[in-house]
């Protein structure tokens, strides 16, 4: 029986898995035995987790196991999609071709993730810089200014009193705030381990304006690309849908795909279910799936849909910085303006009272 905690600390980056599939494909195509190929890849691997996995896989291969059977022991690392593409390649004698195809699919997912990270880089840098500057002002600059204000008996403006109260609160309770933040983060981490909580969160994300649309496009891309790839590899449609359900990160879509699998198993078409769930599967998606089912080109239509929704998401990511930049600048301007008014107004008031 496989130890459930065996792969708990093993993490292999998507880029490493992508290179592993590509290099193994090249070596097998060149006629190198799979065991020798794995040993070479183990030496070249940068990830310690991948080195450890390839060492175990090499032992299994040497003992006569199939590559897919050995990798299945690490399904939490590689995923069912990765393993099933390899299994089909072994069964059909096209392992090198399937590995190369797997590399191309992983590359598309990698590019999609990279676009998401690139779109979020600018706002994250702005938030970090704003937090650092705010901390410097709160703990080193404002306390000195506030001590000057407190020496005067004049009534301070409301904005200044709010700023003083905020600074006093932060300086007096900063340690408790850090502790509360850590406790909250740990609590949220444990809550997200509960499937029901994570499901509700994923549903909430899908219902949000703008963010929900982006999330749907990303999930549509993953769904269409994964299912299309599995069908093209020769996996039966019900099995392919269930594998896709386990692969897709959003639990709401995972549930919908399992419901689709049950409907297909009972003889119903995928598109018939999707038409009833237009909130999750847009009309163009269900129509293209219906055409694919009727013409026998479902895998090709799914590949088209994957490219279509990826282009939609890509357009959003390209414009995200343009949209966020004025919003961030406006927020920063309001904060800076509030601080300026809070500091300068009492100085003028005090100076006026002294007749300067």
N, C-alpha and C positions, 0 to 999 in steps of 0.2 A: 504493500500500500504506500502511495506517495505521501511524503511528509508535507502537510499543508503550509508549514512555515519555512520550507526549504528555500523557496525563491523570494522570501519576504524582503531581503535586503539587496536582491539582484536587480539592477537597473541598467538596461542597455539603451543608449540613445537611438532615436529613429535613424539618424544619419549613419550610425555604425551598422544597424541592421540592413540598411540600404546597400552599403558597401559590401557587406558580407554576402548578400544575394548576388550582387554583380560579379565579385571576384570568384566566388564559387562556380558561377555559371561559366566564366571564361576558362577556369582550370579544367572543369569537366569537359567542356567543348574541345579543349586542347588535348584531351586523352589522358589526363592525370587521374589516377585512382582517387576516389572520394576521401579515403582515409588520409592519404598524403596531402590532399588539398586542405583538409581541415587542420592538419598539423601546421601547415604553412600559414594559414589564416590565423591560427592561435598565436603564432609568434608576431604577426603583424598587428594584431588587435590592440587598440589603445585602451579600451574599456577592460577593467579588471574583471567585471562581471562576465563579459563575453569570453574572456580567456578561460575563466573557470568553467563556463558552460561548454565551450568547445573541447575542453579537456575531458569532460564527462561524456560528451557526444562521441569523441574519438574512441573512447573505451567501448561504448555501446556498438559502434560501427565495427570495431575490431572483433566484437563478440557475435557479429552477424545480424545486428538489428538494422532496420531501415532508418534513414535519416529522419523521416517524419515521425516515426515512433519514438525516437530518442528526443527530438525537439518537443514532443508533446508533454514530456515531463517538465518542461519549462514553458507551458502554455501561457502562464501569467506574464511572461516576459515577451514572447513572440506573438501571441494572439492566435486565435483559431484560423483567421484568414491566411496568415503566413504559412501555417502548418498544412492546411488543406491544399493550398496551391502546390506545395512540395509533394504531398501525398499523391495528387493527381498526376504530377510529372513522373513520379516513380512508377505508378501503375501503367502509364501510357508510353513509357520509355522516352519521354521528352523533358527530363529533369532540367537539362541545361537551358532549354527554351523557356520553361516555366519559371526558372530562377531569374532569367533575364526579364521576363514579363513582370515578375514580382518586384524586381528592382525599379522598373518604370512606374509601377503603381505606387510604391513607397516614395519614390521621388516626387510624384505629384502631391502626395500628402505632406511631404516635407516642405515643398514650396508653399503650400497653402498655410502651414503653420508659420513659416518664415514671414509671410505677408502679414499675418495677424500680429506677430511680435513687432514687426517694423512699424505697423500702424499705431501700436500702443507705446512705442519707445518715446516719442516726443512728449505726450502728456505725462508719462511717468517721470521723465527727467525734470519737467516743470514742477511737478508735485514734490519731488525730492528736494529740489533747489528752494522752493517756497517753504517747505518744512524746516530746512536747515537755517534759512534766514530768519524765519519766525522764531525758532528756538534761540538763536543768537540775540534777537531783540528782547524776547521775554525774560531770559535768564541773566543777561549781561547789560543791556542798554536801558530798558524800561525801569528796572528797580532804582537806578540812579536818578532818573527823571522824576519818578513818582515820589522819591524821598524829598525832592525839592518842592514839589507841589504840596506835599503834606505839611510843610512848614508855614504855609500861608493860610489865613483864616477865611479867605474869600470862597464863595460858593463856586465850585467847579462845574463846568458844563456836563450835561448828561453823558455825552460820548466819552468824556475823560473819566467820569466815574465808572462807566462800564468797562473801559480799558483797565483801570486800576483794579477793579474787582476781578477781572479775568486774569491779570498778571499775578495778583496775590493768590488766587485759587491755584494757578499752575505751579507757582513756586512752593506753596505750602503742601500741595497734595500730589506733586509730580510722581513721587515714588509709588504712591497708592494707585495712580492712574496707570503706571507701567504694569503693576501687578494685576490690576483689573483687565488690562488689555491682553496680557499673556493668558490669564484664566479664561477670558472670553474666546481667544483664539483656539485654545485647547478644547473648550466646550464645543465650539463650532466644528472643529476637526472630528470630534467623537460623534456629534450629531450627523455629520455627513457620512459617517460609516453606516448609519441606519438607512436602508434602502428607501423607506417611505419618505423620510425627510429629504433625501437627495432627489427623489422623484418629484416632490412638490416644488423644490427649488428649480429644477429643470423646467417644470411646467410654468412657473412664474417667469422665468427668463423668456420663454417662448411667447408669453402674453404681453411682455413689455413693448411699448412703442419703439421703433427703430432697432433696438437691440434684439427684439424678438425676430424681426425680419432678417437681420444678419445671421442669427442663430439658425433660423430655418434654412437659409441658403447654404450654410456650412453643412448642416445635417443632410440636406438633399444631395449635396455633392458627395459626401461620404457614403450615403446609402446607395446612390446610383452607381458610383464607381466600384464599390465593393461587390454589390450584387452582380453587376455586369461582368466583372472580372471572374467571379466564381462560376457564373453560367457559361462564360466563354471557355473556362477550363474543363467543362464537362460535368460539373457537380449538379445533382438533381435540384430542381427549383425549391422544393420545401427545405432541403438541407441547406441550400445556399441562403435562403431567407433567414433561417435560424442562426446561421453563422454570422450573417450581417447584423442581426439583432444583438448578438453578443459582442460584436466589434464596434458598433456605433456608440459614441460616448454618452449621448443624451438618453436617459432612461425612458422618457416619454415615447420617443421614436422606437426604442427597443421593444416597449410593450405593444406599440402599434404593429410592428413587424411580426411579432409572435402571433398576434391576432390574424394578420394576413396569412401567415403560414398555416394556421388552423383552417382558415377559409379555403385556401388553395388545396389543402389535403382533402377537404370534403367536396372538391370539384368546382369551387367558385373561382373566378378570375381575380387577379390582383387589382386590376383597374376598377372592378365593381365595388370593392371595399374602399378604394381611394376616393372615388366619387362621393361616397357618404362621409368622408373625413376631409373635406376640402380645406378646413382650417389648418391641417397639417400637410396635406398634399395638394398643392395648387392645381388648377384645372389643366394647365399645359402639361404638368407632370403626369397626371392620370390619363390624359388623352394620348400622350406619346407611349405610355406603357400599354394602353389598349391597342394601339396600332402595332406595337411590337409583338404583343400576344397573338394578334390576328394574322400577322405576316410571318411569324416564326423568326423575327429578327429582334427579339427582346434585348439581347445583350448589346447589340449595336445602338438601339434607341437609348438604352441606359447610359452608354458611353457618351452619346450626344448630350443627354440631360446633365451628366456630370460636368462636362465642359461648359455647358450653358450656365449652370448655377455657380460654377467656379468663377466664370467671367463676371457674373453679377456681384459676387462677393468681392472679387478683385477690384471692381469699380468703386465699391463702397470703401474699401481699405485705402484706395488711392486718394479719395476725397475726405477721408476721416480727419487727417491732420488739418486740412483747409477749414473743416467745420469746427474742430475743437480749438484751433488757435485763437479766433476772436472770442470764444466763450471763456477760455482760460485767461486771456488778457483782460476781459471785462471783470472777471472775478478778482484777479490780482489788482486791477485798478480800484475797485470798490474797497478792498482791504487796505491798500496803501492810502487811499483818500481818507478812510475812516481814521487810520492811525495819525495821518498828518493833521486832520481837524482836531483830533483828541489831544494832540501835543501842542500845536501852535495856538489854538484858541485860548487856553488858559494863560499862556505866556503873554499874549496881547492884552488879556483882561487884567492880569496882575500889573503889567507895565502901565496900562491906562489908569489903574487905581493909584499907582505911585506917582502919576503925573509925568512919566518919562516921555 
